[in-house]
Amino acid sequence: MVIGEQHGTPADPDERAAQFAHMAEVTRQSPGFVRGWWGADDDDQSLGHALVILDSLENARGLRRMVEENVTGVRLRIMEIGVAVPAS
């Protein structure tokens, strides 16, 4: 999983939705993409968060490299999923 945060999320809800949709479309094309979520921080709407599941640690590292090479002001972390719990 790649966990990201970025300052500069637009305050306008339509602009924010467009930015997240663009980020989702670019990320969806990444090798190993499984699922992703994008949204604004509840306490600071100028801070955006992303959670992206990929099928391997190697693909997560590749996504992180691609984003870091093309996007400024982003902080990314990789979390190897140890336990997944389905909804009951």
LUMLUMFI-18600 format. One record per atom (N, C-alpha, C): residue number from 1; z, y, x. Coordinates in Angstrom, 2 decimals. Layout:
N
<rec><i>NUM</i><z>Z</z><y>Y</y><x>X</x></rec>
...
# end
This chain:
88
<rec><i>1</i><z>0.00</z><y>-1.17</y><x>0.85</x></rec>
<rec><i>1</i><z>0.00</z><y>0.00</y><x>0.00</x></rec>
<rec><i>1</i><z>0.00</z><y>1.23</y><x>0.90</x></rec>
<rec><i>2</i><z>-0.80</z><y>2.21</y><x>0.52</x></rec>
<rec><i>2</i><z>-0.77</z><y>3.50</y><x>1.19</x></rec>
<rec><i>2</i><z>-0.06</z><y>4.47</y><x>0.25</x></rec>
<rec><i>3</i><z>0.93</z><y>5.16</y><x>0.78</x></rec>
<rec><i>3</i><z>1.70</z><y>6.14</y><x>0.03</x></rec>
<rec><i>3</i><z>1.39</z><y>7.49</y><x>0.66</x></rec>
<rec><i>4</i><z>0.95</z><y>8.44</y><x>-0.16</x></rec>
<rec><i>4</i><z>0.56</z><y>9.74</y><x>0.38</x></rec>
<rec><i>4</i><z>1.19</z><y>10.89</y><x>-0.37</x></rec>
<rec><i>5</i><z>1.34</z><y>11.99</y><x>0.34</x></rec>
<rec><i>5</i><z>1.73</z><y>13.24</y><x>-0.30</x></rec>
<rec><i>5</i><z>0.98</z><y>14.37</y><x>0.37</x></rec>
<rec><i>6</i><z>0.63</z><y>15.38</y><x>-0.44</x></rec>
<rec><i>6</i><z>-0.14</z><y>16.50</y><x>0.07</x></rec>
<rec><i>6</i><z>0.26</z><y>17.77</y><x>-0.67</x></rec>
<rec><i>7</i><z>0.50</z><y>18.81</y><x>0.09</x></rec>
<rec><i>7</i><z>0.76</z><y>20.12</y><x>-0.50</x></rec>
<rec><i>7</i><z>-0.56</z><y>20.76</y><x>-0.89</x></rec>
<rec><i>8</i><z>-0.53</z><y>21.66</y><x>-1.84</x></rec>
<rec><i>8</i><z>-1.74</z><y>22.37</y><x>-2.25</x></rec>
<rec><i>8</i><z>-2.35</z><y>21.85</y><x>-3.53</x></rec>
<rec><i>9</i><z>-1.60</z><y>21.06</y><x>-4.28</x></rec>
<rec><i>9</i><z>-2.11</z><y>20.60</y><x>-5.57</x></rec>
<rec><i>9</i><z>-2.24</z><y>21.80</y><x>-6.49</x></rec>
<rec><i>10</i><z>-3.39</z><y>21.95</y><x>-7.16</x></rec>
<rec><i>10</i><z>-3.59</z><y>23.12</y><x>-8.04</x></rec>
<rec><i>10</i><z>-2.56</z><y>23.19</y><x>-9.17</x></rec>
<rec><i>11</i><z>-2.16</z><y>24.41</y><x>-9.51</x></rec>
<rec><i>11</i><z>-1.21</z><y>24.61</y><x>-10.61</x></rec>
<rec><i>11</i><z>-1.89</z><y>24.39</y><x>-11.97</x></rec>
<rec><i>12</i><z>-3.16</z><y>24.74</y><x>-12.08</x></rec>
<rec><i>12</i><z>-3.88</z><y>24.60</y><x>-13.33</x></rec>
<rec><i>12</i><z>-4.09</z><y>23.11</y><x>-13.62</x></rec>
<rec><i>13</i><z>-3.68</z><y>22.64</y><x>-14.80</x></rec>
<rec><i>13</i><z>-3.80</z><y>21.21</y><x>-15.11</x></rec>
<rec><i>13</i><z>-5.23</z><y>20.67</y><x>-15.03</x></rec>
<rec><i>14</i><z>-6.22</z><y>21.46</y><x>-15.45</x></rec>
<rec><i>14</i><z>-7.61</z><y>20.99</y><x>-15.39</x></rec>
<rec><i>14</i><z>-8.09</z><y>20.87</y><x>-13.95</x></rec>
<rec><i>15</i><z>-7.73</z><y>21.86</y><x>-13.11</x></rec>
<rec><i>15</i><z>-8.10</z><y>21.79</y><x>-11.69</x></rec>
<rec><i>15</i><z>-7.40</z><y>20.62</y><x>-11.01</x></rec>
<rec><i>16</i><z>-6.14</z><y>20.41</y><x>-11.36</x></rec>
<rec><i>16</i><z>-5.38</z><y>19.31</y><x>-10.78</x></rec>
<rec><i>16</i><z>-6.01</z><y>17.97</y><x>-11.18</x></rec>
<rec><i>17</i><z>-6.37</z><y>17.82</y><x>-12.44</x></rec>
<rec><i>17</i><z>-7.01</z><y>16.59</y><x>-12.91</x></rec>
<rec><i>17</i><z>-8.34</z><y>16.36</y><x>-12.19</x></rec>
<rec><i>18</i><z>-9.10</z><y>17.42</y><x>-11.97</x></rec>
<rec><i>18</i><z>-10.37</z><y>17.29</y><x>-11.26</x></rec>
<rec><i>18</i><z>-10.15</z><y>16.87</y><x>-9.81</x></rec>
<rec><i>19</i><z>-9.13</z><y>17.45</y><x>-9.16</x></rec>
<rec><i>19</i><z>-8.83</z><y>17.08</y><x>-7.78</x></rec>
<rec><i>19</i><z>-8.42</z><y>15.61</y><x>-7.70</x></rec>
<rec><i>20</i><z>-7.54</z><y>15.17</y><x>-8.59</x></rec>
<rec><i>20</i><z>-7.10</z><y>13.78</y><x>-8.57</x></rec>
<rec><i>20</i><z>-8.26</z><y>12.83</y><x>-8.88</x></rec>
<rec><i>21</i><z>-9.14</z><y>13.21</y><x>-9.81</x></rec>
<rec><i>21</i><z>-10.30</z><y>12.38</y><x>-10.13</x></rec>
<rec><i>21</i><z>-11.22</z><y>12.24</y><x>-8.91</x></rec>
<rec><i>22</i><z>-11.41</z><y>13.33</y><x>-8.18</x></rec>
<rec><i>22</i><z>-12.23</z><y>13.27</y><x>-6.97</x></rec>
<rec><i>22</i><z>-11.59</z><y>12.34</y><x>-5.93</x></rec>
<rec><i>23</i><z>-10.29</z><y>12.50</y><x>-5.72</x></rec>
<rec><i>23</i><z>-9.59</z><y>11.67</y><x>-4.75</x></rec>
<rec><i>23</i><z>-9.69</z><y>10.19</y><x>-5.15</x></rec>
<rec><i>24</i><z>-9.56</z><y>9.92</y><x>-6.44</x></rec>
<rec><i>24</i><z>-9.63</z><y>8.55</y><x>-6.93</x></rec>
<rec><i>24</i><z>-11.03</z><y>7.97</y><x>-6.70</x></rec>
<rec><i>25</i><z>-12.05</z><y>8.75</y><x>-6.97</x></rec>
<rec><i>25</i><z>-13.42</z><y>8.25</y><x>-6.81</x></rec>
<rec><i>25</i><z>-13.73</z><y>7.94</y><x>-5.35</x></rec>
<rec><i>26</i><z>-13.31</z><y>8.80</y><x>-4.44</x></rec>
<rec><i>26</i><z>-13.53</z><y>8.55</y><x>-3.00</x></rec>
<rec><i>26</i><z>-12.76</z><y>7.32</y><x>-2.57</x></rec>
<rec><i>27</i><z>-11.50</z><y>7.22</y><x>-2.99</x></rec>
<rec><i>27</i><z>-10.65</z><y>6.11</y><x>-2.58</x></rec>
<rec><i>27</i><z>-11.13</z><y>4.79</y><x>-3.17</x></rec>
<rec><i>28</i><z>-11.64</z><y>4.81</y><x>-4.38</x></rec>
<rec><i>28</i><z>-12.13</z><y>3.60</y><x>-5.04</x></rec>
<rec><i>28</i><z>-13.22</z><y>2.91</y><x>-4.23</x></rec>
<rec><i>29</i><z>-13.94</z><y>3.68</y><x>-3.42</x></rec>
<rec><i>29</i><z>-15.03</z><y>3.13</y><x>-2.61</x></rec>
<rec><i>29</i><z>-14.54</z><y>2.50</y><x>-1.30</x></rec>
<rec><i>30</i><z>-13.25</z><y>2.61</y><x>-1.02</x></rec>
<rec><i>30</i><z>-12.68</z><y>2.06</y><x>0.21</x></rec>
<rec><i>30</i><z>-12.69</z><y>0.54</y><x>0.17</x></rec>
<rec><i>31</i><z>-12.97</z><y>-0.09</y><x>1.31</x></rec>
<rec><i>31</i><z>-12.92</z><y>-1.55</y><x>1.37</x></rec>
<rec><i>31</i><z>-11.53</z><y>-2.06</y><x>0.97</x></rec>
<rec><i>32</i><z>-11.51</z><y>-3.05</y><x>0.11</x></rec>
<rec><i>32</i><z>-10.25</z><y>-3.67</y><x>-0.27</x></rec>
<rec><i>32</i><z>-9.47</z><y>-2.94</y><x>-1.34</x></rec>
<rec><i>33</i><z>-10.05</z><y>-1.88</y><x>-1.93</x></rec>
<rec><i>33</i><z>-9.33</z><y>-1.13</y><x>-2.97</x></rec>
<rec><i>33</i><z>-9.00</z><y>-2.06</y><x>-4.13</x></rec>
<rec><i>34</i><z>-7.74</z><y>-1.99</y><x>-4.60</x></rec>
<rec><i>34</i><z>-7.30</z><y>-2.79</y><x>-5.75</x></rec>
<rec><i>34</i><z>-6.94</z><y>-1.89</y><x>-6.92</x></rec>
<rec><i>35</i><z>-6.09</z><y>-0.89</y><x>-6.67</x></rec>
<rec><i>35</i><z>-5.62</z><y>0.00</y><x>-7.73</x></rec>
<rec><i>35</i><z>-4.99</z><y>1.23</y><x>-7.12</x></rec>
<rec><i>36</i><z>-5.00</z><y>2.34</y><x>-7.85</x></rec>
<rec><i>36</i><z>-4.40</z><y>3.56</y><x>-7.33</x></rec>
<rec><i>36</i><z>-3.85</z><y>4.46</y><x>-8.42</x></rec>
<rec><i>37</i><z>-2.92</z><y>5.30</y><x>-8.03</x></rec>
<rec><i>37</i><z>-2.30</z><y>6.28</y><x>-8.93</x></rec>
<rec><i>37</i><z>-2.21</z><y>7.60</y><x>-8.20</x></rec>
<rec><i>38</i><z>-2.49</z><y>8.71</y><x>-8.90</x></rec>
<rec><i>38</i><z>-2.39</z><y>10.05</y><x>-8.34</x></rec>
<rec><i>38</i><z>-1.66</z><y>10.92</y><x>-9.35</x></rec>
<rec><i>39</i><z>-0.78</z><y>11.79</y><x>-8.85</x></rec>
<rec><i>39</i><z>-0.07</z><y>12.68</y><x>-9.76</x></rec>
<rec><i>39</i><z>0.69</z><y>13.75</y><x>-9.00</x></rec>
<rec><i>40</i><z>1.14</z><y>14.75</y><x>-9.77</x></rec>
<rec><i>40</i><z>1.90</z><y>15.86</y><x>-9.19</x></rec>
<rec><i>40</i><z>3.38</z><y>15.53</y><x>-9.23</x></rec>
<rec><i>41</i><z>4.10</z><y>16.07</y><x>-8.27</x></rec>
<rec><i>41</i><z>5.54</z><y>15.90</y><x>-8.18</x></rec>
<rec><i>41</i><z>6.21</z><y>16.56</y><x>-9.38</x></rec>
<rec><i>42</i><z>7.20</z><y>15.92</y><x>-9.95</x></rec>
<rec><i>42</i><z>7.88</z><y>16.45</y><x>-11.12</x></rec>
<rec><i>42</i><z>8.66</z><y>17.73</y><x>-10.80</x></rec>
<rec><i>43</i><z>9.20</z><y>17.84</y><x>-9.59</x></rec>
<rec><i>43</i><z>9.99</z><y>19.01</y><x>-9.22</x></rec>
<rec><i>43</i><z>9.16</z><y>20.12</y><x>-8.57</x></rec>
<rec><i>44</i><z>8.04</z><y>19.77</y><x>-7.96</x></rec>
<rec><i>44</i><z>7.19</z><y>20.74</y><x>-7.26</x></rec>
<rec><i>44</i><z>5.73</z><y>20.41</y><x>-7.56</x></rec>
<rec><i>45</i><z>5.17</z><y>21.08</y><x>-8.57</x></rec>
<rec><i>45</i><z>3.82</z><y>20.77</y><x>-9.03</x></rec>
<rec><i>45</i><z>2.75</z><y>21.03</y><x>-7.97</x></rec>
<rec><i>46</i><z>3.08</z><y>21.75</y><x>-6.89</x></rec>
<rec><i>46</i><z>2.10</z><y>21.98</y><x>-5.82</x></rec>
<rec><i>46</i><z>2.04</z><y>20.80</y><x>-4.84</x></rec>
<rec><i>47</i><z>2.89</z><y>19.82</y><x>-5.06</x></rec>
<rec><i>47</i><z>2.93</z><y>18.64</y><x>-4.21</x></rec>
<rec><i>47</i><z>2.34</z><y>17.45</y><x>-4.97</x></rec>
<rec><i>48</i><z>1.29</z><y>16.86</y><x>-4.41</x></rec>
<rec><i>48</i><z>0.66</z><y>15.71</y><x>-5.04</x></rec>
<rec><i>48</i><z>1.07</z><y>14.43</y><x>-4.35</x></rec>
<rec><i>49</i><z>1.10</z><y>13.35</y><x>-5.11</x></rec>
<rec><i>49</i><z>1.44</z><y>12.03</y><x>-4.58</x></rec>
<rec><i>49</i><z>0.35</z><y>11.03</y><x>-4.92</x></rec>
<rec><i>50</i><z>0.18</z><y>10.06</y><x>-4.05</x></rec>
<rec><i>50</i><z>-0.77</z><y>8.98</y><x>-4.30</x></rec>
<rec><i>50</i><z>-0.15</z><y>7.66</y><x>-3.89</x></rec>
<rec><i>51</i><z>-0.39</z><y>6.65</y><x>-4.69</x></rec>
<rec><i>51</i><z>-0.02</z><y>5.27</y><x>-4.36</x></rec>
<rec><i>51</i><z>-1.29</z><y>4.45</y><x>-4.50</x></rec>
<rec><i>52</i><z>-1.70</z><y>3.79</y><x>-3.42</x></rec>
<rec><i>52</i><z>-2.95</z><y>3.04</y><x>-3.43</x></rec>
<rec><i>52</i><z>-2.70</z><y>1.63</y><x>-2.92</x></rec>
<rec><i>53</i><z>-3.06</z><y>0.67</y><x>-3.73</x></rec>
<rec><i>53</i><z>-2.93</z><y>-0.74</y><x>-3.34</x></rec>
<rec><i>53</i><z>-4.26</z><y>-1.21</y><x>-2.78</x></rec>
<rec><i>54</i><z>-4.21</z><y>-1.84</y><x>-1.62</x></rec>
<rec><i>54</i><z>-5.40</z><y>-2.45</y><x>-1.01</x></rec>
<rec><i>54</i><z>-5.10</z><y>-3.92</y><x>-0.76</x></rec>
<rec><i>55</i><z>-6.14</z><y>-4.69</y><x>-0.56</x></rec>
<rec><i>55</i><z>-5.96</z><y>-6.13</y><x>-0.46</x></rec>
<rec><i>55</i><z>-5.47</z><y>-6.64</y><x>0.89</x></rec>
<rec><i>56</i><z>-5.39</z><y>-5.76</y><x>1.89</x></rec>
<rec><i>56</i><z>-4.89</z><y>-6.20</y><x>3.19</x></rec>
<rec><i>56</i><z>-4.31</z><y>-5.02</y><x>3.96</x></rec>
<rec><i>57</i><z>-3.46</z><y>-5.34</y><x>4.89</x></rec>
<rec><i>57</i><z>-2.88</z><y>-4.33</y><x>5.77</x></rec>
<rec><i>57</i><z>-3.98</z><y>-3.64</y><x>6.58</x></rec>
<rec><i>58</i><z>-4.96</z><y>-4.40</y><x>7.01</x></rec>
<rec><i>58</i><z>-6.08</z><y>-3.84</y><x>7.77</x></rec>
<rec><i>58</i><z>-6.84</z><y>-2.79</y><x>6.95</x></rec>
<rec><i>59</i><z>-7.09</z><y>-3.07</y><x>5.67</x></rec>
<rec><i>59</i><z>-7.79</z><y>-2.11</y><x>4.83</x></rec>
<rec><i>59</i><z>-6.92</z><y>-0.88</y><x>4.53</x></rec>
<rec><i>60</i><z>-5.62</z><y>-1.07</y><x>4.41</x></rec>
<rec><i>60</i><z>-4.71</z><y>0.07</y><x>4.23</x></rec>
<rec><i>60</i><z>-4.75</z><y>0.98</y><x>5.45</x></rec>
<rec><i>61</i><z>-4.75</z><y>0.39</y><x>6.62</x></rec>
<rec><i>61</i><z>-4.84</z><y>1.19</y><x>7.85</x></rec>
<rec><i>61</i><z>-6.18</z><y>1.91</y><x>7.93</x></rec>
<rec><i>62</i><z>-7.25</z><y>1.26</y><x>7.48</x></rec>
<rec><i>62</i><z>-8.57</z><y>1.89</y><x>7.48</x></rec>
<rec><i>62</i><z>-8.61</z><y>3.08</y><x>6.54</x></rec>
<rec><i>63</i><z>-8.02</z><y>2.95</y><x>5.36</x></rec>
<rec><i>63</i><z>-7.97</z><y>4.07</y><x>4.44</x></rec>
<rec><i>63</i><z>-7.17</z><y>5.22</y><x>5.03</x></rec>
<rec><i>64</i><z>-6.04</z><y>4.90</y><x>5.63</x></rec>
<rec><i>64</i><z>-5.22</z><y>5.96</y><x>6.25</x></rec>
<rec><i>64</i><z>-6.03</z><y>6.69</y><x>7.32</x></rec>
<rec><i>65</i><z>-6.74</z><y>5.96</y><x>8.18</x></rec>
<rec><i>65</i><z>-7.56</z><y>6.60</y><x>9.22</x></rec>
<rec><i>65</i><z>-8.61</z><y>7.52</y><x>8.61</x></rec>
<rec><i>66</i><z>-9.30</z><y>7.04</y><x>7.58</x></rec>
<rec><i>66</i><z>-10.34</z><y>7.83</y><x>6.94</x></rec>
<rec><i>66</i><z>-9.78</z><y>9.12</y><x>6.35</x></rec>
<rec><i>67</i><z>-8.66</z><y>9.02</y><x>5.66</x></rec>
<rec><i>67</i><z>-8.07</z><y>10.21</y><x>5.05</x></rec>
<rec><i>67</i><z>-7.60</z><y>11.18</y><x>6.13</x></rec>
<rec><i>68</i><z>-6.90</z><y>10.68</y><x>7.14</x></rec>
<rec><i>68</i><z>-6.39</z><y>11.57</y><x>8.19</x></rec>
<rec><i>68</i><z>-7.52</z><y>12.27</y><x>8.95</x></rec>
<rec><i>69</i><z>-8.69</z><y>11.64</y><x>9.05</x></rec>
<rec><i>69</i><z>-9.82</z><y>12.25</y><x>9.73</x></rec>
<rec><i>69</i><z>-10.51</z><y>13.31</y><x>8.87</x></rec>
<rec><i>70</i><z>-10.32</z><y>13.27</y><x>7.56</x></rec>
<rec><i>70</i><z>-11.07</z><y>14.14</y><x>6.66</x></rec>
<rec><i>70</i><z>-10.25</z><y>15.10</y><x>5.82</x></rec>
<rec><i>71</i><z>-8.94</z><y>14.95</y><x>5.81</x></rec>
<rec><i>71</i><z>-8.09</z><y>15.76</y><x>4.94</x></rec>
<rec><i>71</i><z>-6.96</z><y>16.36</y><x>5.78</x></rec>
<rec><i>72</i><z>-6.73</z><y>17.66</y><x>5.63</x></rec>
<rec><i>72</i><z>-5.62</z><y>18.30</y><x>6.33</x></rec>
<rec><i>72</i><z>-4.41</z><y>18.40</y><x>5.40</x></rec>
<rec><i>73</i><z>-3.25</z><y>18.48</y><x>6.00</x></rec>
<rec><i>73</i><z>-2.02</z><y>18.68</y><x>5.25</x></rec>
<rec><i>73</i><z>-1.56</z><y>17.49</y><x>4.45</x></rec>
<rec><i>74</i><z>-2.00</z><y>16.30</y><x>4.83</x></rec>
<rec><i>74</i><z>-1.61</z><y>15.11</y><x>4.10</x></rec>
<rec><i>74</i><z>-0.65</z><y>14.28</y><x>4.96</x></rec>
<rec><i>75</i><z>0.32</z><y>13.68</y><x>4.30</x></rec>
<rec><i>75</i><z>1.26</z><y>12.78</y><x>4.99</x></rec>
<rec><i>75</i><z>1.07</z><y>11.40</y><x>4.37</x></rec>
<rec><i>76</i><z>0.74</z><y>10.42</y><x>5.19</x></rec>
<rec><i>76</i><z>0.49</z><y>9.07</y><x>4.71</x></rec>
<rec><i>76</i><z>1.41</z><y>8.07</y><x>5.37</x></rec>
<rec><i>77</i><z>1.85</z><y>7.12</y><x>4.59</x></rec>
<rec><i>77</i><z>2.66</z><y>6.02</y><x>5.09</x></rec>
<rec><i>77</i><z>2.05</z><y>4.73</y><x>4.56</x></rec>
<rec><i>78</i><z>2.21</z><y>3.68</y><x>5.33</x></rec>
<rec><i>78</i><z>1.77</z><y>2.36</y><x>4.88</x></rec>
<rec><i>78</i><z>3.02</z><y>1.51</y><x>4.64</x></rec>
<rec><i>79</i><z>3.03</z><y>0.87</y><x>3.49</x></rec>
<rec><i>79</i><z>4.12</z><y>-0.03</y><x>3.16</x></rec>
<rec><i>79</i><z>3.52</z><y>-1.41</y><x>2.92</x></rec>
<rec><i>80</i><z>3.96</z><y>-2.38</y><x>3.68</x></rec>
<rec><i>80</i><z>3.54</z><y>-3.75</y><x>3.41</x></rec>
<rec><i>80</i><z>4.42</z><y>-4.27</y><x>2.27</x></rec>
<rec><i>81</i><z>3.80</z><y>-4.71</y><x>1.20</x></rec>
<rec><i>81</i><z>4.54</z><y>-5.13</y><x>0.01</x></rec>
<rec><i>81</i><z>5.19</z><y>-6.47</y><x>0.27</x></rec>
<rec><i>82</i><z>6.51</z><y>-6.48</y><x>0.16</x></rec>
<rec><i>82</i><z>7.27</z><y>-7.71</y><x>0.40</x></rec>
<rec><i>82</i><z>7.55</z><y>-8.49</y><x>-0.87</x></rec>
<rec><i>83</i><z>7.77</z><y>-7.77</y><x>-1.97</x></rec>
<rec><i>83</i><z>8.07</z><y>-8.40</y><x>-3.25</x></rec>
<rec><i>83</i><z>7.37</z><y>-7.60</y><x>-4.33</x></rec>
<rec><i>84</i><z>6.70</z><y>-8.26</y><x>-5.24</x></rec>
<rec><i>84</i><z>6.09</z><y>-7.63</y><x>-6.41</x></rec>
<rec><i>84</i><z>6.68</z><y>-8.28</y><x>-7.66</x></rec>
<rec><i>85</i><z>7.10</z><y>-7.47</y><x>-8.61</x></rec>
<rec><i>85</i><z>7.71</z><y>-7.98</y><x>-9.82</x></rec>
<rec><i>85</i><z>6.85</z><y>-7.57</y><x>-11.01</x></rec>
<rec><i>86</i><z>6.30</z><y>-8.53</y><x>-11.75</x></rec>
<rec><i>86</i><z>5.49</z><y>-8.19</y><x>-12.91</x></rec>
<rec><i>86</i><z>6.38</z><y>-7.73</y><x>-14.08</x></rec>
<rec><i>87</i><z>5.78</z><y>-6.98</y><x>-14.98</x></rec>
<rec><i>87</i><z>6.49</z><y>-6.58</y><x>-16.20</x></rec>
<rec><i>87</i><z>6.80</z><y>-7.83</y><x>-17.02</x></rec>
<rec><i>88</i><z>7.91</z><y>-7.81</y><x>-17.72</x></rec>
<rec><i>88</i><z>8.25</z><y>-8.99</y><x>-18.51</x></rec>
<rec><i>88</i><z>7.70</z><y>-8.90</y><x>-19.90</x></rec>
# end
